[in-house]
Amino acid sequence: MKLFASLLAASAFALAAPAVTLAAPASAPVSAGYGVGPQYDTTHVYVPADQFDVFVASFSATFGGTTSKQGEFQVTPTPSLTKSQLVLTPAGTISVFGFKTEIPYPFGAERTGYLVTDMDAAVADALKHGATRLITTFPDPIGRDVVVQWPGGVNMQLYWHTAKPSYTPLVTVPENRIYLTPDAADAFIKSWTGYAHGKVTADRRNVPGDEVGQSGKTIRTVSIESTYGKMQVIVSDGQLPWPYGRDMTGYQVSDLAATLARAKAAGADLLVAPHAAAGRSSAIVRFPGGYIAEIHQGA
């Protein structure tokens, strides 16, 4: 099908661009590597096509913000068709996909899309730091994309635009929540911090496993910050009770009780009630369509 020139304005795939001012790409500081900023990072959310609208409405009602114009596009280099839309909230941006065809490999398993300043250089640097490409770089109407995998099987998409979108900085930066076993944790942390010029802001060992539903056990949590945003690496034996491990992103809010009330009123289910975790109050919800997210108050 025909691809429109407005696709991929801020998502990691082909999406209709929201009404924002476009600015010429600016060089990122050397310390930032190839990242641009967390307001350009999107969590990829795949929902059934028939639940697409109710999910977008529920997520928007919970966190506020704006949405791009919904459309149906071919967003992969091989034939496919999906409904797609951006939801831009003060707590983070998501790219929503509701495929009307089968989803071509390797799409559907990547957790995030990150805007980079130089695609070829970013890919070369990612490979240098231990990533592998699940698909080679492919073009879209206004840029280029690639899907990479880091040690531990952590899949991400990098994307580049001829003219990058200009977005207002987020009020709170979401965290990419990555669950790993000790077999892969150190290798992933080394690879990601090397590539992203990331800084480990906290490395908590012997943390009570109650934080991930493992009473009587201990886990390790590693907090990382970079130009790509925040990341929380949760290291355990992998024997996690549901829904832990299914929460790809954690959203920080100023009032957890009010946010959960809006979520429930908009059709979300409370899977894990608010509880103390890492000096903050944390809960896990499931939105219509199946997307599971952690929401927390405090740092």
C-alpha positions in Angstrom: 0.0 0.0 0.0 1.0 3.6 -0.4 3.1 5.1 2.4 2.5 8.7 3.3 5.2 11.2 3.8 3.9 12.0 7.3 4.6 8.6 8.6 7.1 7.9 11.4 7.0 11.4 12.8 7.8 10.3 16.3 7.3 6.6 16.5 9.7 3.8 15.8 7.5 2.7 12.9 5.4 4.4 10.3 2.9 6.6 12.1 0.9 9.6 11.2 2.7 12.7 12.5 1.0 14.7 15.2 0.7 18.5 14.7 4.1 19.6 16.0 6.8 21.9 14.7 9.6 20.2 12.9 13.1 21.4 13.4 16.4 20.6 11.7 18.3 17.8 13.5 20.7 19.1 16.0 23.9 17.4 17.0 23.7 15.8 20.4 26.4 16.5 23.0 29.3 14.1 22.9 28.4 12.7 26.3 24.9 11.9 25.0 26.1 9.4 22.3 23.4 9.3 19.5 20.4 9.8 21.7 18.1 12.8 21.3 15.9 12.9 24.4 13.3 10.8 26.3 10.4 12.7 24.8 11.3 11.1 21.5 11.4 7.5 23.0 8.2 5.4 22.6 7.1 2.2 24.1 5.7 -0.1 21.4 2.2 -1.3 22.3 0.6 -4.0 20.3 -3.2 -4.5 20.8 -5.9 -6.4 18.9 -7.2 -4.2 16.1 -10.7 -4.4 17.5 -9.6 -3.1 20.9 -7.4 -0.3 19.5 -9.7 2.6 20.0 -10.7 1.6 23.6 -7.1 1.2 24.6 -6.1 4.6 23.2 -9.0 6.2 25.0 -8.2 4.4 28.3 -4.5 5.3 28.2 -5.2 8.9 27.3 -7.8 9.3 30.0 -5.3 7.9 32.6 -2.3 10.1 31.7 -3.7 13.0 29.7 -1.8 14.5 26.7 -2.6 14.4 23.0 -2.8 11.8 20.2 -1.8 11.8 16.6 -4.3 11.2 13.8 -5.0 7.5 13.5 -4.3 5.8 10.3 -3.8 2.4 8.6 -0.3 1.8 7.1 2.3 -0.6 6.0 4.9 0.0 8.7 7.3 -2.9 7.9 9.6 -3.5 5.0 7.5 -6.6 4.0 3.8 -6.5 3.3 1.5 -5.9 6.3 -1.2 -3.5 7.4 -1.8 -2.0 10.8 -3.8 0.7 12.5 -1.3 3.0 14.2 -1.4 6.1 16.4 0.8 8.0 18.9 -0.3 8.9 22.4 1.9 11.7 23.8 1.4 12.2 27.5 3.3 14.2 30.1 4.5 10.9 31.6 5.8 9.3 28.3 4.9 8.5 24.7 3.6 5.2 23.3 3.3 4.0 19.7 0.2 1.9 19.4 -0.2 -0.8 16.7 -3.3 -2.9 15.9 -2.3 -5.2 13.1 -5.0 -6.3 10.6 -2.6 -8.8 9.1 -0.1 -11.2 10.6 2.9 -9.4 12.1 6.1 -10.0 10.1 9.2 -11.0 12.0 10.9 -9.5 14.0 8.3 -6.9 14.8 6.1 -7.3 17.8 8.8 -8.3 20.2 10.7 -4.9 20.4 9.9 -3.0 23.5 10.9 0.6 22.6 11.8 2.9 19.7 14.7 5.4 20.2 15.3 8.4 18.0 19.0 8.7 17.1 21.0 11.5 15.5 23.0 9.3 13.0 21.6 5.9 12.1 24.7 4.3 10.6 26.9 5.5 13.4 24.4 4.5 16.0 24.1 1.0 14.6 27.9 0.6 14.3 28.2 1.7 17.9 25.5 -0.6 19.1 27.2 -3.6 17.3 30.5 -2.5 18.9 28.8 -2.7 22.3 27.4 -6.2 21.9 24.1 -5.7 20.1 23.0 -7.7 17.1 20.7 -6.7 14.3 17.4 -8.7 14.0 16.8 -6.9 10.8 19.1 -4.7 8.7 18.4 -1.0 8.4 15.5 -0.3 6.2 14.1 3.0 4.8 10.8 4.7 5.4 9.4 7.8 3.7 11.1 10.3 6.0 14.0 8.3 7.6 15.4 4.9 8.4 14.9 2.2 11.0 16.6 -0.9 12.5 15.7 -3.5 15.2 18.5 -4.6 17.4 18.9 -7.1 20.3 21.0 -6.6 23.3 22.5 -9.4 25.6 19.7 -11.1 27.5 17.3 -10.9 24.5 16.3 -7.2 25.0 14.9 -6.0 21.7 14.7 -2.3 20.7 14.2 -0.3 17.6 16.4 2.7 16.6 15.0 5.2 14.1 16.3 8.3 12.4 14.4 11.1 10.6 15.5 13.6 7.9 13.8 16.3 10.0 13.4 15.4 13.7 10.1 16.3 15.5 10.4 18.9 18.2 8.5 17.9 21.3 8.1 19.5 24.7 10.2 17.8 27.4 8.3 15.3 29.5 7.0 16.2 33.0 8.2 12.9 34.3 10.5 10.4 32.4 9.2 6.8 32.3 11.5 3.9 33.0 12.2 1.0 30.7 11.7 -2.0 33.0 13.9 -4.9 32.0 13.8 -8.3 33.8 16.9 -10.4 33.5 18.6 -13.3 35.3 22.2 -13.0 36.7 23.4 -14.9 33.6 22.7 -11.8 31.4 22.4 -8.8 33.7 26.0 -7.6 33.9 26.5 -8.2 30.1 23.4 -6.2 29.3 24.3 -3.4 31.7 27.8 -3.1 30.3 26.5 -3.1 26.7 23.7 -0.6 27.3 25.7 1.9 29.4 28.6 1.8 27.0 26.4 2.4 24.0 24.0 5.0 25.6 26.7 6.7 27.7 24.5 5.7 30.6 25.2 6.3 34.2 24.3 3.8 36.9 22.5 5.9 39.5 21.7 3.1 41.9 22.7 -0.6 42.2 20.7 -2.2 45.0 21.6 -5.7 46.0 19.8 -8.1 48.3 16.6 -6.2 47.8 13.5 -8.0 49.3 11.9 -10.0 46.6 8.5 -8.8 47.7 9.0 -5.9 45.2 8.4 -8.5 42.4 6.1 -10.9 44.3 8.9 -13.2 45.4 8.4 -13.2 49.2 11.4 -14.8 51.0 13.8 -14.2 48.1 16.2 -11.3 47.3 16.7 -9.5 44.0 19.0 -6.9 42.6 17.8 -3.6 40.9 20.0 -1.4 38.8 18.8 2.1 37.9 20.4 3.7 34.8 19.9 7.1 33.2 21.0 8.4 29.8 19.9 10.6 27.0 17.6 7.8 26.1 15.8 8.2 29.4 15.5 6.0 32.5 15.9 2.2 32.8 15.3 -0.2 35.7 17.0 -3.5 35.4 15.5 -6.1 37.7 17.7 -9.1 38.3 16.1 -12.2 39.7 16.0 -16.0 39.3 13.3 -15.4 36.7 10.7 -17.4 38.7 8.3 -14.4 38.7 4.7 -14.6 39.6 2.3 -13.0 37.1 2.2 -10.1 36.1 5.8 -9.3 37.0 8.0 -9.3 34.0 5.1 -8.3 31.7 5.4 -4.6 32.7 7.7 -3.1 30.1 7.4 0.5 31.2 7.0 2.3 34.5 5.3 5.7 34.6 6.0 8.2 37.3 3.0 10.4 38.4 2.5 13.0 41.1 -0.7 11.4 42.6 -0.8 7.6 42.3 -4.3 7.2 43.9 -5.8 9.7 41.5 -4.1 8.2 38.5 -5.3 4.7 39.4 -8.8 6.0 39.9 -8.7 7.5 36.4 -7.3 4.2 35.0 -10.0 2.1 36.6 -12.7 4.5 35.5 -11.3 4.1 31.9 -11.6 0.3 32.0 -8.1 -0.7 33.3 -7.7 -3.5 35.8 -5.6 -3.2 38.9 -3.3 -6.2 38.9 -1.0 -5.3 41.8 -2.3 -2.9 44.5 -0.1 0.0 45.6 2.8 -1.1 47.8 6.1 0.3 48.9 9.0 -0.4 46.5 12.4 1.3 46.3 11.3 4.2 48.3 8.1 4.8 46.3 4.6 3.6 46.0 4.1 1.3 43.1 1.2 -0.5 41.4 0.6 -2.5 38.2 -2.4 -2.1 35.9 -3.6 -3.8 32.7 -5.3 -1.5 30.1 -8.0 -2.7 27.7 -6.2 -4.6 24.9 -3.8 -6.2 27.3 -1.0 -3.6 27.8 0.5 -4.0 31.3 2.3 -1.1 32.9 3.8 -0.2 36.3 2.8 3.2 37.7 4.5 4.8 40.7 4.6 7.9 42.8 7.9 9.2 44.2 11.5 8.4 43.3 
